Amino acid sequence: MQFITHTLAAGLLAWLVLLALIIITRVLNGELKSDGLLARSRGADVAPERALSMMVFPVVIASYAYLALHADVSEKATLPDVPDQLLMLLIGSNGIYLAGKIARLK
């Protein structure tokens, strides 16, 4: 069982790294447009709530993936519960994002 778990973990990690390399390559080649991704609208400045969301979400996902890959699956083969700290971090950053959107409504 340990061999299967380690093999799946290595495969998932390799897949995520390959996916990241493909996306980075396409952004650098200009196939995927990334300009204005953090702006409120075309030609506008960077929206702080968007920057916060784009920093927090990958950290939460990576933290949970790390937790899931190091979980003890010998007793039951289920994903671990999401820690309260990660959940609060995600809820807080999404709340700030939505507050920024609501504050700019006219």
N, C-alpha and C positions, 0 to 999 in steps of 0.2 A: 504494500500500500504506500509506503514511503517513496518508493521509486516512481510510482504513478504521480504522486503529489509533486515531487520535485521536477518531474518531466513536464507536467502541466504548468507549473510555476515558471519554469525556464521558457516554455513555449509562449506563455502570455507575455512575459517580459520582452522576449525577442520580437513578438508581434507589435507591442507598444513602441519599442524603439524603432522598428522598421516604419511604422505609421508616422512617427514623429519625423523621421528622416525624409519620408516622401513629402510631407507637408512643408517642411523647411526648404527642401529643394525646389518645390513648386513656387513657394513665395519668393525665393531668391531669383528664380528664372523669370518671374513676372506672370506666371500662369494663374496664380491666385493673387488677387488684389488685396493688399493689406493697408493701403493708405486710407485714412479717415475712419479706421476701425474704432478708435476711441473718441471720435468727435461727436458732438451732438448733431451736427448737420454738416453738409459740404462746406469746407473752408472755415469751420468754427474751431475754437480751441478744444483741447482735451477735456472731456468731462471727468471730474475726479471720481464720481461714483462708478463709471464704466471701468476706469483704471483699477479701482479697488476690486470690483467684481472679477476682472480678468486676472488679478493676482491671487485672490482668495480661492476661487473655484478649483484651479489646478492643484493647489496645496491641499485642499480638503480631499479631492479625488485621490491624489497620490498617497496621502496619509492613510486613507481607508484601504487602498490597494495594498499598501505595505502591511497594514494590520491583518487583512484577509489572507495574504500570502504567508504570514507567520502564525496563523491561527492553528490551534491543535485540533485536527480533524480525526483523531483516533477514536473518539467517543461518538461524535455525530458529525456527519458531513454537511454542515450548513455554514453559511456566511455568519461572521460575528455581528453582534449588534453594533450600530453606529454609536460611537462614544458621544456623550452629551456635549463635550467641548467642540467637537467637529460640527455637530448639528447646530449649536448656538452660533458658531463662527459663520456657517453658511446662511442661517436665518438672518443674522445681523447684517451681513454684507448685502443680501438680497433686499432687506428692509431699507438700507441706505440707498441702494440703487432705485428702488421704487419711490422713496422720498424725494430723490433728485428729479425723477420724472414728474411727480405730482407738483413739485415746487415750480416747474417751468410751464405748467399748463396755463393757457391764457383763455 
